[in-house]
Amino acid sequence: MSEAKKSTDQKEIKEWAEKHGGVPAIIKGTENDGKGEGVLRIHFPKKSDSNDSFEEISWEDFFRELEEKKLAVLLDPKTTFSKIVNRD
């Protein structure tokens, strides 16, 4: 994880995720007041036993949430480690 990089670049995030088999998702059960918002995540369906805990969303919705909440994605170029973090 020492090589993880914070990014807000949509192209970079999407390419990294797709290269590693990831999809944009929210954790089910974390939606706020039925608005469909939830805890954002890049999910790796082929590497997870808990597929039922995640709901895939569009890249458009994922990036809209990142922008609205001023978030970034921490990415490790060598692994599937990612984390949604504040931009600051």
C-alpha positions in Angstrom: 0.0 0.0 0.0 3.0 2.3 0.3 2.6 3.1 -3.4 -1.1 4.0 -3.2 -1.9 7.3 -4.9 -4.8 9.6 -4.3 -6.7 10.4 -7.5 -9.8 12.4 -8.7 -9.1 11.7 -12.4 -12.1 9.9 -13.7 -10.3 8.2 -16.6 -7.5 7.0 -14.3 -9.9 5.6 -11.7 -12.1 3.9 -14.2 -9.2 2.4 -16.1 -7.6 1.1 -12.9 -10.8 -0.4 -11.7 -11.6 -2.1 -15.0 -8.0 -3.4 -15.3 -8.4 -5.1 -11.9 -12.0 -6.3 -12.6 -13.6 -3.7 -10.4 -17.0 -2.0 -10.7 -18.5 1.1 -9.1 -20.8 0.1 -6.2 -22.5 1.1 -3.0 -22.7 -1.0 0.1 -26.3 -2.1 0.4 -28.1 -0.9 3.5 -26.2 2.4 3.7 -28.6 4.4 1.6 -29.8 7.6 3.1 -33.5 8.3 3.3 -34.3 6.3 0.1 -32.2 8.7 -2.1 -30.2 5.8 -3.3 -27.0 7.2 -1.9 -24.8 4.9 0.0 -21.2 4.2 1.0 -19.2 4.3 -2.3 -16.8 1.5 -3.1 -15.0 -0.1 -6.0 -16.1 -3.7 -5.8 -14.4 -6.7 -7.2 -17.2 -9.3 -7.8 -14.9 -12.1 -9.0 -12.7 -11.7 -5.9 -15.4 -11.4 -3.3 -17.6 -13.9 -1.4 -20.0 -11.2 -0.3 -21.5 -10.1 -3.6 -24.9 -9.7 -2.0 -23.6 -6.8 0.1 -22.9 -4.6 -2.9 -25.1 -2.9 -5.5 -23.4 -2.0 -8.7 -24.0 1.6 -9.9 -23.1 3.5 -13.0 -19.7 5.2 -13.4 -21.7 8.4 -13.9 -23.4 8.1 -10.5 -20.1 7.1 -8.9 -18.2 10.1 -10.2 -21.2 12.5 -9.4 -21.0 11.3 -5.8 -17.2 11.8 -5.7 -17.6 15.4 -7.0 -20.5 16.3 -4.8 -18.9 15.0 -1.6 -15.4 16.2 -2.6 -13.9 12.7 -2.4 -11.0 11.0 -4.0 -10.0 7.4 -4.6 -6.8 6.0 -3.1 -5.4 3.4 -5.6 -2.5 1.0 -5.3 -1.1 0.3 -8.8 0.1 -3.2 -7.9 -2.9 -4.6 -6.0 -6.7 -4.2 -5.9 -6.5 -2.0 -2.8 -8.7 1.1 -3.1 -10.3 3.4 -0.6 -12.6 6.3 -0.9 -11.1 9.3 1.0 -11.5 13.0 1.5 -9.7 15.1 -1.1 -8.0 17.2 1.6 
